[in-house]
Amino acid sequence: MPSVIPGRCPQNHLCPLVGLCPVSAIVQRGFAAPTIDMSKCIDCGACSVSCAYGAVIEDVRPANSVRSVFGA
């Protein structure tokens, strides 16, 4: 699921990700950093690949929760 890192967002513009989200899960108040409504988010990844400032990142699972393809 995506997360917003407010320190990476310049917070000086209307965030284009708000209109990009296909399920309207991203909201913004004024020029503040956007927030993501996790109850609406479908984890499509469009926001994390489209943020020019790298302020939206995809959370990743810990390495020990992913099965190794090498059988270890």
DRENNUVEX-724644 format. One record per atom (N, C-alpha, C, O): residue number from 1; atom name; x, y, z; residue in three letters. Coordinates in Angstrom, 2 decimals. Example, Ala and Ser with C-alpha at 12.3 -4.5 7.8 and 13.67 -1.06 7.14 Angstrom:
REM DRENNUVEX-724644
<atom num="1" atome="N" X="13.19" Y="-5.69" Z="7.80" residu="ALA"/>
<atom num="1" atome="CA" X="12.30" Y="-4.50" Z="7.80" residu="ALA"/>
<atom num="1" atome="C" X="13.20" Y="-3.30" Z="7.80" residu="ALA"/>
<atom num="1" atome="O" X="14.24" Y="-3.32" Z="8.46" residu="ALA"/>
<atom num="2" atome="N" X="12.85" Y="-2.25" Z="7.08" residu="SER"/>
<atom num="2" atome="CA" X="13.67" Y="-1.06" Z="7.14" residu="SER"/>
<atom num="2" atome="C" X="12.90" Y="0.03" Z="7.87" residu="SER"/>
<atom num="2" atome="O" X="13.41" Y="1.14" Z="8.04" residu="SER"/>
END
This chain:
REM DRENNUVEX-724644
<atom num="1" atome="N" X="0.84" Y="-1.18" Z="0.00" residu="MET"/>
<atom num="1" atome="CA" X="0.00" Y="0.00" Z="0.00" residu="MET"/>
<atom num="1" atome="C" X="0.89" Y="1.24" Z="0.00" residu="MET"/>
<atom num="1" atome="O" X="1.97" Y="1.23" Z="0.59" residu="MET"/>
<atom num="2" atome="N" X="0.45" Y="2.28" Z="-0.64" residu="PRO"/>
<atom num="2" atome="CA" X="1.26" Y="3.50" Z="-0.71" residu="PRO"/>
<atom num="2" atome="C" X="1.25" Y="4.31" Z="0.58" residu="PRO"/>
<atom num="2" atome="O" X="0.30" Y="4.24" Z="1.37" residu="PRO"/>
<atom num="3" atome="N" X="2.31" Y="5.06" Z="0.77" residu="SER"/>
<atom num="3" atome="CA" X="2.43" Y="5.98" Z="1.90" residu="SER"/>
<atom num="3" atome="C" X="2.94" Y="7.32" Z="1.39" residu="SER"/>
<atom num="3" atome="O" X="3.69" Y="7.38" Z="0.42" residu="SER"/>
<atom num="4" atome="N" X="2.52" Y="8.40" Z="2.05" residu="VAL"/>
<atom num="4" atome="CA" X="2.98" Y="9.74" Z="1.70" residu="VAL"/>
<atom num="4" atome="C" X="4.06" Y="10.15" Z="2.69" residu="VAL"/>
<atom num="4" atome="O" X="3.89" Y="10.02" Z="3.90" residu="VAL"/>
<atom num="5" atome="N" X="5.17" Y="10.66" Z="2.17" residu="ILE"/>
<atom num="5" atome="CA" X="6.24" Y="11.20" Z="3.00" residu="ILE"/>
<atom num="5" atome="C" X="6.16" Y="12.72" Z="2.88" residu="ILE"/>
<atom num="5" atome="O" X="6.67" Y="13.28" Z="1.91" residu="ILE"/>
<atom num="6" atome="N" X="5.51" Y="13.40" Z="3.84" residu="PRO"/>
<atom num="6" atome="CA" X="5.28" Y="14.84" Z="3.73" residu="PRO"/>
<atom num="6" atome="C" X="6.56" Y="15.66" Z="3.52" residu="PRO"/>
<atom num="6" atome="O" X="6.52" Y="16.69" Z="2.85" residu="PRO"/>
<atom num="7" atome="N" X="7.67" Y="15.24" Z="4.08" residu="GLY"/>
<atom num="7" atome="CA" X="8.93" Y="15.97" Z="3.93" residu="GLY"/>
<atom num="7" atome="C" X="9.45" Y="16.02" Z="2.50" residu="GLY"/>
<atom num="7" atome="O" X="10.24" Y="16.90" Z="2.16" residu="GLY"/>
<atom num="8" atome="N" X="9.02" Y="15.10" Z="1.67" residu="ARG"/>
<atom num="8" atome="CA" X="9.44" Y="15.09" Z="0.25" residu="ARG"/>
<atom num="8" atome="C" X="8.51" Y="15.91" Z="-0.63" residu="ARG"/>
<atom num="8" atome="O" X="8.87" Y="16.26" Z="-1.76" residu="ARG"/>
<atom num="9" atome="N" X="7.33" Y="16.21" Z="-0.13" residu="CYS"/>
<atom num="9" atome="CA" X="6.34" Y="16.97" Z="-0.90" residu="CYS"/>
<atom num="9" atome="C" X="6.60" Y="18.46" Z="-0.69" residu="CYS"/>
<atom num="9" atome="O" X="6.69" Y="18.91" Z="0.45" residu="CYS"/>
<atom num="10" atome="N" X="6.71" Y="19.25" Z="-1.77" residu="PRO"/>
<atom num="10" atome="CA" X="6.98" Y="20.67" Z="-1.60" residu="PRO"/>
<atom num="10" atome="C" X="5.82" Y="21.44" Z="-0.98" residu="PRO"/>
<atom num="10" atome="O" X="6.01" Y="22.53" Z="-0.45" residu="PRO"/>
<atom num="11" atome="N" X="4.61" Y="20.87" Z="-1.04" residu="GLN"/>
<atom num="11" atome="CA" X="3.43" Y="21.48" Z="-0.43" residu="GLN"/>
<atom num="11" atome="C" X="3.23" Y="22.93" Z="-0.86" residu="GLN"/>
<atom num="11" atome="O" X="2.92" Y="23.81" Z="-0.05" residu="GLN"/>
<atom num="12" atome="N" X="3.42" Y="23.16" Z="-2.16" residu="ASN"/>
<atom num="12" atome="CA" X="3.24" Y="24.51" Z="-2.70" residu="ASN"/>
<atom num="12" atome="C" X="2.41" Y="24.52" Z="-3.98" residu="ASN"/>
<atom num="12" atome="O" X="2.44" Y="25.48" Z="-4.75" residu="ASN"/>
<atom num="13" atome="N" X="1.68" Y="23.44" Z="-4.20" residu="HIS"/>
<atom num="13" atome="CA" X="0.88" Y="23.32" Z="-5.43" residu="HIS"/>
<atom num="13" atome="C" X="-0.29" Y="22.36" Z="-5.20" residu="HIS"/>
<atom num="13" atome="O" X="-0.33" Y="21.63" Z="-4.21" residu="HIS"/>
<atom num="14" atome="N" X="-1.21" Y="22.38" Z="-6.13" residu="LEU"/>
<atom num="14" atome="CA" X="-2.28" Y="21.39" Z="-6.12" residu="LEU"/>
<atom num="14" atome="C" X="-1.69" Y="20.09" Z="-6.65" residu="LEU"/>
<atom num="14" atome="O" X="-1.13" Y="20.05" Z="-7.74" residu="LEU"/>
<atom num="15" atome="N" X="-1.81" Y="19.05" Z="-5.89" residu="CYS"/>
<atom num="15" atome="CA" X="-1.18" Y="17.77" Z="-6.24" residu="CYS"/>
<atom num="15" atome="C" X="-1.90" Y="17.12" Z="-7.43" residu="CYS"/>
<atom num="15" atome="O" X="-3.10" Y="16.88" Z="-7.38" residu="CYS"/>
<atom num="16" atome="N" X="-1.16" Y="16.84" Z="-8.51" residu="PRO"/>
<atom num="16" atome="CA" X="-1.78" Y="16.20" Z="-9.67" residu="PRO"/>
<atom num="16" atome="C" X="-2.21" Y="14.76" Z="-9.42" residu="PRO"/>
<atom num="16" atome="O" X="-3.00" Y="14.21" Z="-10.19" residu="PRO"/>
<atom num="17" atome="N" X="-1.71" Y="14.15" Z="-8.35" residu="LEU"/>
<atom num="17" atome="CA" X="-2.09" Y="12.77" Z="-8.05" residu="LEU"/>
<atom num="17" atome="C" X="-3.55" Y="12.66" Z="-7.64" residu="LEU"/>
<atom num="17" atome="O" X="-4.16" Y="11.60" Z="-7.79" residu="LEU"/>
<atom num="18" atome="N" X="-4.11" Y="13.74" Z="-7.12" residu="VAL"/>
<atom num="18" atome="CA" X="-5.52" Y="13.72" Z="-6.69" residu="VAL"/>
<atom num="18" atome="C" X="-6.41" Y="13.32" Z="-7.87" residu="VAL"/>
<atom num="18" atome="O" X="-7.30" Y="12.48" Z="-7.71" residu="VAL"/>
<atom num="19" atome="N" X="-6.19" Y="13.91" Z="-9.02" residu="GLY"/>
<atom num="19" atome="CA" X="-6.99" Y="13.59" Z="-10.20" residu="GLY"/>
<atom num="19" atome="C" X="-6.56" Y="12.32" Z="-10.89" residu="GLY"/>
<atom num="19" atome="O" X="-7.31" Y="11.78" Z="-11.71" residu="GLY"/>
<atom num="20" atome="N" X="-5.37" Y="11.83" Z="-10.58" residu="LEU"/>
<atom num="20" atome="CA" X="-4.84" Y="10.63" Z="-11.21" residu="LEU"/>
<atom num="20" atome="C" X="-5.41" Y="9.34" Z="-10.62" residu="LEU"/>
<atom num="20" atome="O" X="-5.57" Y="8.34" Z="-11.32" residu="LEU"/>
<atom num="21" atome="N" X="-5.73" Y="9.37" Z="-9.35" residu="CYS"/>
<atom num="21" atome="CA" X="-6.19" Y="8.16" Z="-8.66" residu="CYS"/>
<atom num="21" atome="C" X="-7.53" Y="7.70" Z="-9.24" residu="CYS"/>
<atom num="21" atome="O" X="-8.50" Y="8.46" Z="-9.27" residu="CYS"/>
<atom num="22" atome="N" X="-7.58" Y="6.44" Z="-9.71" residu="PRO"/>
<atom num="22" atome="CA" X="-8.81" Y="5.96" Z="-10.35" residu="PRO"/>
<atom num="22" atome="C" X="-9.98" Y="5.75" Z="-9.38" residu="PRO"/>
<atom num="22" atome="O" X="-11.12" Y="5.61" Z="-9.83" residu="PRO"/>
<atom num="23" atome="N" X="-9.72" Y="5.73" Z="-8.08" residu="VAL"/>
<atom num="23" atome="CA" X="-10.80" Y="5.50" Z="-7.11" residu="VAL"/>
<atom num="23" atome="C" X="-10.95" Y="6.66" Z="-6.13" residu="VAL"/>
<atom num="23" atome="O" X="-11.61" Y="6.52" Z="-5.10" residu="VAL"/>
<atom num="24" atome="N" X="-10.35" Y="7.79" Z="-6.44" residu="SER"/>
<atom num="24" atome="CA" X="-10.44" Y="9.01" Z="-5.61" residu="SER"/>
<atom num="24" atome="C" X="-10.00" Y="8.77" Z="-4.17" residu="SER"/>
<atom num="24" atome="O" X="-10.61" Y="9.29" Z="-3.23" residu="SER"/>
<atom num="25" atome="N" X="-8.94" Y="7.98" Z="-4.00" residu="ALA"/>
<atom num="25" atome="CA" X="-8.44" Y="7.69" Z="-2.66" residu="ALA"/>
<atom num="25" atome="C" X="-7.47" Y="8.77" Z="-2.16" residu="ALA"/>
<atom num="25" atome="O" X="-7.13" Y="8.79" Z="-0.97" residu="ALA"/>
<atom num="26" atome="N" X="-7.02" Y="9.66" Z="-3.04" residu="ILE"/>
<atom num="26" atome="CA" X="-6.06" Y="10.70" Z="-2.65" residu="ILE"/>
<atom num="26" atome="C" X="-6.80" Y="12.02" Z="-2.51" residu="ILE"/>
<atom num="26" atome="O" X="-7.50" Y="12.46" Z="-3.42" residu="ILE"/>
<atom num="27" atome="N" X="-6.62" Y="12.64" Z="-1.36" residu="VAL"/>
<atom num="27" atome="CA" X="-7.24" Y="13.94" Z="-1.10" residu="VAL"/>
<atom num="27" atome="C" X="-6.17" Y="14.92" Z="-0.63" residu="VAL"/>
<atom num="27" atome="O" X="-5.12" Y="14.52" Z="-0.12" residu="VAL"/>
<atom num="28" atome="N" X="-6.46" Y="16.19" Z="-0.82" residu="GLN"/>
<atom num="28" atome="CA" X="-5.53" Y="17.25" Z="-0.42" residu="GLN"/>
<atom num="28" atome="C" X="-6.32" Y="18.43" Z="0.09" residu="GLN"/>
<atom num="28" atome="O" X="-7.34" Y="18.81" Z="-0.49" residu="GLN"/>
<atom num="29" atome="N" X="-5.85" Y="19.01" Z="1.18" residu="ARG"/>
<atom num="29" atome="CA" X="-6.46" Y="20.22" Z="1.73" residu="ARG"/>
<atom num="29" atome="C" X="-5.52" Y="21.38" Z="1.44" residu="ARG"/>
<atom num="29" atome="O" X="-4.40" Y="21.43" Z="1.94" residu="ARG"/>
<atom num="30" atome="N" X="-5.99" Y="22.30" Z="0.63" residu="GLY"/>
<atom num="30" atome="CA" X="-5.13" Y="23.43" Z="0.25" residu="GLY"/>
<atom num="30" atome="C" X="-3.90" Y="22.93" Z="-0.48" residu="GLY"/>
<atom num="30" atome="O" X="-4.00" Y="22.12" Z="-1.40" residu="GLY"/>
<atom num="31" atome="N" X="-2.73" Y="23.41" Z="-0.06" residu="PHE"/>
<atom num="31" atome="CA" X="-1.48" Y="22.96" Z="-0.66" residu="PHE"/>
<atom num="31" atome="C" X="-0.74" Y="21.97" Z="0.23" residu="PHE"/>
<atom num="31" atome="O" X="0.43" Y="21.67" Z="-0.02" residu="PHE"/>
<atom num="32" atome="N" X="-1.39" Y="21.47" Z="1.26" residu="ALA"/>
<atom num="32" atome="CA" X="-0.76" Y="20.50" Z="2.16" residu="ALA"/>
<atom num="32" atome="C" X="-0.44" Y="19.21" Z="1.40" residu="ALA"/>
<atom num="32" atome="O" X="-0.95" Y="18.97" Z="0.31" residu="ALA"/>
<atom num="33" atome="N" X="0.41" Y="18.40" Z="2.00" residu="ALA"/>
<atom num="33" atome="CA" X="0.72" Y="17.10" Z="1.41" residu="ALA"/>
<atom num="33" atome="C" X="-0.57" Y="16.29" Z="1.29" residu="ALA"/>
<atom num="33" atome="O" X="-1.41" Y="16.35" Z="2.19" residu="ALA"/>
<atom num="34" atome="N" X="-0.73" Y="15.54" Z="0.22" residu="PRO"/>
<atom num="34" atome="CA" X="-1.94" Y="14.74" Z="0.07" residu="PRO"/>
<atom num="34" atome="C" X="-1.98" Y="13.61" Z="1.08" residu="PRO"/>
<atom num="34" atome="O" X="-0.96" Y="13.23" Z="1.65" residu="PRO"/>
<atom num="35" atome="N" X="-3.16" Y="13.10" Z="1.30" residu="THR"/>
<atom num="35" atome="CA" X="-3.33" Y="11.92" Z="2.15" residu="THR"/>
<atom num="35" atome="C" X="-4.04" Y="10.85" Z="1.33" residu="THR"/>
<atom num="35" atome="O" X="-4.75" Y="11.15" Z="0.37" residu="THR"/>
<atom num="36" atome="N" X="-3.83" Y="9.61" Z="1.72" residu="ILE"/>
<atom num="36" atome="CA" X="-4.42" Y="8.49" Z="1.00" residu="ILE"/>
<atom num="36" atome="C" X="-5.41" Y="7.78" Z="1.92" residu="ILE"/>
<atom num="36" atome="O" X="-5.07" Y="7.37" Z="3.03" residu="ILE"/>
<atom num="37" atome="N" X="-6.63" Y="7.65" Z="1.45" residu="ASP"/>
<atom num="37" atome="CA" X="-7.68" Y="6.94" Z="2.19" residu="ASP"/>
<atom num="37" atome="C" X="-7.50" Y="5.46" Z="1.88" residu="ASP"/>
<atom num="37" atome="O" X="-7.88" Y="4.99" Z="0.81" residu="ASP"/>
<atom num="38" atome="N" X="-6.94" Y="4.73" Z="2.83" residu="MET"/>
<atom num="38" atome="CA" X="-6.64" Y="3.32" Z="2.61" residu="MET"/>
<atom num="38" atome="C" X="-7.89" Y="2.46" Z="2.44" residu="MET"/>
<atom num="38" atome="O" X="-7.82" Y="1.36" Z="1.90" residu="MET"/>
<atom num="39" atome="N" X="-9.03" Y="2.96" Z="2.90" residu="SER"/>
<atom num="39" atome="CA" X="-10.27" Y="2.19" Z="2.71" residu="SER"/>
<atom num="39" atome="C" X="-10.74" Y="2.23" Z="1.26" residu="SER"/>
<atom num="39" atome="O" X="-11.55" Y="1.40" Z="0.84" residu="SER"/>
<atom num="40" atome="N" X="-10.24" Y="3.20" Z="0.48" residu="LYS"/>
<atom num="40" atome="CA" X="-10.59" Y="3.30" Z="-0.94" residu="LYS"/>
<atom num="40" atome="C" X="-9.47" Y="2.80" Z="-1.86" residu="LYS"/>
<atom num="40" atome="O" X="-9.75" Y="2.35" Z="-2.97" residu="LYS"/>
<atom num="41" atome="N" X="-8.24" Y="2.87" Z="-1.40" residu="CYS"/>
<atom num="41" atome="CA" X="-7.07" Y="2.54" Z="-2.23" residu="CYS"/>
<atom num="41" atome="C" X="-7.13" Y="1.10" Z="-2.72" residu="CYS"/>
<atom num="41" atome="O" X="-7.41" Y="0.18" Z="-1.94" residu="CYS"/>
<atom num="42" atome="N" X="-6.87" Y="0.91" Z="-4.02" residu="ILE"/>
<atom num="42" atome="CA" X="-6.85" Y="-0.44" Z="-4.60" residu="ILE"/>
<atom num="42" atome="C" X="-5.41" Y="-0.89" Z="-4.87" residu="ILE"/>
<atom num="42" atome="O" X="-5.19" Y="-1.93" Z="-5.49" residu="ILE"/>
<atom num="43" atome="N" X="-4.44" Y="-0.11" Z="-4.41" residu="ASP"/>
<atom num="43" atome="CA" X="-3.02" Y="-0.44" Z="-4.53" residu="ASP"/>
<atom num="43" atome="C" X="-2.59" Y="-0.66" Z="-5.98" residu="ASP"/>
<atom num="43" atome="O" X="-1.85" Y="-1.59" Z="-6.29" residu="ASP"/>
<atom num="44" atome="N" X="-3.05" Y="0.23" Z="-6.87" residu="CYS"/>
<atom num="44" atome="CA" X="-2.70" Y="0.10" Z="-8.28" residu="CYS"/>
<atom num="44" atome="C" X="-1.28" Y="0.60" Z="-8.58" residu="CYS"/>
<atom num="44" atome="O" X="-0.69" Y="0.22" Z="-9.59" residu="CYS"/>
<atom num="45" atome="N" X="-0.74" Y="1.45" Z="-7.69" residu="GLY"/>
<atom num="45" atome="CA" X="0.63" Y="1.93" Z="-7.85" residu="GLY"/>
<atom num="45" atome="C" X="0.77" Y="3.18" Z="-8.71" residu="GLY"/>
<atom num="45" atome="O" X="1.88" Y="3.69" Z="-8.86" residu="GLY"/>
<atom num="46" atome="N" X="-0.31" Y="3.67" Z="-9.28" residu="ALA"/>
<atom num="46" atome="CA" X="-0.23" Y="4.84" Z="-10.16" residu="ALA"/>
<atom num="46" atome="C" X="0.35" Y="6.06" Z="-9.44" residu="ALA"/>
<atom num="46" atome="O" X="1.11" Y="6.82" Z="-10.04" residu="ALA"/>
<atom num="47" atome="N" X="-0.01" Y="6.25" Z="-8.19" residu="CYS"/>
<atom num="47" atome="CA" X="0.47" Y="7.43" Z="-7.45" residu="CYS"/>
<atom num="47" atome="C" X="1.96" Y="7.35" Z="-7.18" residu="CYS"/>
<atom num="47" atome="O" X="2.67" Y="8.34" Z="-7.32" residu="CYS"/>
<atom num="48" atome="N" X="2.45" Y="6.18" Z="-6.79" residu="SER"/>
<atom num="48" atome="CA" X="3.85" Y="6.06" Z="-6.43" residu="SER"/>
<atom num="48" atome="C" X="4.77" Y="6.20" Z="-7.64" residu="SER"/>
<atom num="48" atome="O" X="5.88" Y="6.72" Z="-7.51" residu="SER"/>
<atom num="49" atome="N" X="4.35" Y="5.76" Z="-8.81" residu="VAL"/>
<atom num="49" atome="CA" X="5.20" Y="5.91" Z="-9.99" residu="VAL"/>
<atom num="49" atome="C" X="5.05" Y="7.29" Z="-10.63" residu="VAL"/>
<atom num="49" atome="O" X="5.90" Y="7.68" Z="-11.43" residu="VAL"/>
<atom num="50" atome="N" X="4.00" Y="8.01" Z="-10.29" residu="SER"/>
<atom num="50" atome="CA" X="3.75" Y="9.30" Z="-10.93" residu="SER"/>
<atom num="50" atome="C" X="4.20" Y="10.51" Z="-10.12" residu="SER"/>
<atom num="50" atome="O" X="4.29" Y="11.60" Z="-10.68" residu="SER"/>
<atom num="51" atome="N" X="4.48" Y="10.35" Z="-8.84" residu="CYS"/>
<atom num="51" atome="CA" X="4.88" Y="11.50" Z="-8.03" residu="CYS"/>
<atom num="51" atome="C" X="6.28" Y="11.94" Z="-8.41" residu="CYS"/>
<atom num="51" atome="O" X="7.25" Y="11.19" Z="-8.23" residu="CYS"/>
<atom num="52" atome="N" X="6.39" Y="13.14" Z="-8.93" residu="ALA"/>
<atom num="52" atome="CA" X="7.68" Y="13.67" Z="-9.40" residu="ALA"/>
<atom num="52" atome="C" X="8.67" Y="13.91" Z="-8.27" residu="ALA"/>
<atom num="52" atome="O" X="9.87" Y="14.01" Z="-8.51" residu="ALA"/>
<atom num="53" atome="N" X="8.18" Y="14.00" Z="-7.05" residu="TYR"/>
<atom num="53" atome="CA" X="9.05" Y="14.31" Z="-5.90" residu="TYR"/>
<atom num="53" atome="C" X="9.38" Y="13.08" Z="-5.06" residu="TYR"/>
<atom num="53" atome="O" X="10.12" Y="13.18" Z="-4.08" residu="TYR"/>
<atom num="54" atome="N" X="8.85" Y="11.93" Z="-5.42" residu="GLY"/>
<atom num="54" atome="CA" X="9.08" Y="10.72" Z="-4.65" residu="GLY"/>
<atom num="54" atome="C" X="8.45" Y="10.77" Z="-3.28" residu="GLY"/>
<atom num="54" atome="O" X="8.91" Y="10.11" Z="-2.35" residu="GLY"/>
<atom num="55" atome="N" X="7.38" Y="11.57" Z="-3.15" residu="ALA"/>
<atom num="55" atome="CA" X="6.71" Y="11.72" Z="-1.86" residu="ALA"/>
<atom num="55" atome="C" X="5.73" Y="10.59" Z="-1.58" residu="ALA"/>
<atom num="55" atome="O" X="5.31" Y="10.41" Z="-0.44" residu="ALA"/>
<atom num="56" atome="N" X="5.37" Y="9.85" Z="-2.60" residu="VAL"/>
<atom num="56" atome="CA" X="4.48" Y="8.70" Z="-2.41" residu="VAL"/>
<atom num="56" atome="C" X="5.29" Y="7.46" Z="-2.73" residu="VAL"/>
<atom num="56" atome="O" X="5.82" Y="7.30" Z="-3.84" residu="VAL"/>
<atom num="57" atome="N" X="5.38" Y="6.58" Z="-1.76" residu="ILE"/>
<atom num="57" atome="CA" X="6.15" Y="5.35" Z="-1.95" residu="ILE"/>
<atom num="57" atome="C" X="5.28" Y="4.15" Z="-1.69" residu="ILE"/>
<atom num="57" atome="O" X="4.29" Y="4.24" Z="-0.96" residu="ILE"/>
<atom num="58" atome="N" X="5.64" Y="3.03" Z="-2.27" residu="GLU"/>
<atom num="58" atome="CA" X="4.95" Y="1.78" Z="-2.02" residu="GLU"/>
<atom num="58" atome="C" X="5.60" Y="1.13" Z="-0.81" residu="GLU"/>
<atom num="58" atome="O" X="6.82" Y="0.95" Z="-0.77" residu="GLU"/>
<atom num="59" atome="N" X="4.79" Y="0.77" Z="0.17" residu="ASP"/>
<atom num="59" atome="CA" X="5.30" Y="0.02" Z="1.30" residu="ASP"/>
<atom num="59" atome="C" X="5.66" Y="-1.37" Z="0.80" residu="ASP"/>
<atom num="59" atome="O" X="4.96" Y="-1.94" Z="-0.03" residu="ASP"/>
<atom num="60" atome="N" X="6.75" Y="-1.90" Z="1.29" residu="VAL"/>
<atom num="60" atome="CA" X="7.16" Y="-3.24" Z="0.87" residu="VAL"/>
<atom num="60" atome="C" X="7.14" Y="-4.18" Z="2.06" residu="VAL"/>
<atom num="60" atome="O" X="7.27" Y="-3.76" Z="3.21" residu="VAL"/>
<atom num="61" atome="N" X="6.97" Y="-5.45" Z="1.76" residu="ARG"/>
<atom num="61" atome="CA" X="6.97" Y="-6.46" Z="2.82" residu="ARG"/>
<atom num="61" atome="C" X="8.41" Y="-6.68" Z="3.31" residu="ARG"/>
<atom num="61" atome="O" X="9.36" Y="-6.48" Z="2.55" residu="ARG"/>
<atom num="62" atome="N" X="8.56" Y="-7.07" Z="4.56" residu="PRO"/>
<atom num="62" atome="CA" X="9.89" Y="-7.46" Z="5.04" residu="PRO"/>
<atom num="62" atome="C" X="10.40" Y="-8.65" Z="4.24" residu="PRO"/>
<atom num="62" atome="O" X="9.60" Y="-9.49" Z="3.81" residu="PRO"/>
<atom num="63" atome="N" X="11.69" Y="-8.74" Z="4.05" residu="ALA"/>
<atom num="63" atome="CA" X="12.28" Y="-9.81" Z="3.24" residu="ALA"/>
<atom num="63" atome="C" X="11.89" Y="-11.20" Z="3.73" residu="ALA"/>
<atom num="63" atome="O" X="11.74" Y="-12.10" Z="2.91" residu="ALA"/>
<atom num="64" atome="N" X="11.73" Y="-11.39" Z="5.03" residu="ASN"/>
<atom num="64" atome="CA" X="11.42" Y="-12.73" Z="5.52" residu="ASN"/>
<atom num="64" atome="C" X="9.97" Y="-13.15" Z="5.28" residu="ASN"/>
<atom num="64" atome="O" X="9.60" Y="-14.28" Z="5.59" residu="ASN"/>
<atom num="65" atome="N" X="9.14" Y="-12.25" Z="4.75" residu="SER"/>
<atom num="65" atome="CA" X="7.75" Y="-12.62" Z="4.48" residu="SER"/>
<atom num="65" atome="C" X="7.54" Y="-13.04" Z="3.04" residu="SER"/>
<atom num="65" atome="O" X="6.43" Y="-13.41" Z="2.66" residu="SER"/>
<atom num="66" atome="N" X="8.58" Y="-12.98" Z="2.24" residu="VAL"/>
<atom num="66" atome="CA" X="8.48" Y="-13.36" Z="0.82" residu="VAL"/>
<atom num="66" atome="C" X="9.21" Y="-14.68" Z="0.62" residu="VAL"/>
<atom num="66" atome="O" X="10.37" Y="-14.83" Z="1.01" residu="VAL"/>
<atom num="67" atome="N" X="8.54" Y="-15.61" Z="0.01" residu="ARG"/>
<atom num="67" atome="CA" X="9.16" Y="-16.91" Z="-0.23" residu="ARG"/>
<atom num="67" atome="C" X="10.27" Y="-16.79" Z="-1.25" residu="ARG"/>
<atom num="67" atome="O" X="10.09" Y="-16.16" Z="-2.29" residu="ARG"/>
<atom num="68" atome="N" X="11.39" Y="-17.37" Z="-0.97" residu="SER"/>
<atom num="68" atome="CA" X="12.53" Y="-17.32" Z="-1.88" residu="SER"/>
<atom num="68" atome="C" X="12.29" Y="-18.24" Z="-3.07" residu="SER"/>
<atom num="68" atome="O" X="11.75" Y="-19.33" Z="-2.93" residu="SER"/>
<atom num="69" atome="N" X="12.70" Y="-17.78" Z="-4.24" residu="VAL"/>
<atom num="69" atome="CA" X="12.59" Y="-18.63" Z="-5.43" residu="VAL"/>
<atom num="69" atome="C" X="13.69" Y="-19.68" Z="-5.44" residu="VAL"/>
<atom num="69" atome="O" X="13.67" Y="-20.59" Z="-6.27" residu="VAL"/>
<atom num="70" atome="N" X="14.66" Y="-19.57" Z="-4.52" residu="PHE"/>
<atom num="70" atome="CA" X="15.76" Y="-20.52" Z="-4.45" residu="PHE"/>
<atom num="70" atome="C" X="15.52" Y="-21.60" Z="-3.41" residu="PHE"/>
<atom num="70" atome="O" X="16.39" Y="-22.45" Z="-3.18" residu="PHE"/>
<atom num="71" atome="N" X="14.35" Y="-21.58" Z="-2.77" residu="GLY"/>
<atom num="71" atome="CA" X="14.01" Y="-22.61" Z="-1.82" residu="GLY"/>
<atom num="71" atome="C" X="14.62" Y="-22.44" Z="-0.44" residu="GLY"/>
<atom num="71" atome="O" X="14.48" Y="-23.33" Z="0.41" residu="GLY"/>
<atom num="72" atome="N" X="15.29" Y="-21.34" Z="-0.19" residu="ALA"/>
<atom num="72" atome="CA" X="15.92" Y="-21.15" Z="1.11" residu="ALA"/>
<atom num="72" atome="C" X="14.97" Y="-20.46" Z="2.06" residu="ALA"/>
<atom num="72" atome="O" X="15.33" Y="-20.21" Z="3.22" residu="ALA"/>
END
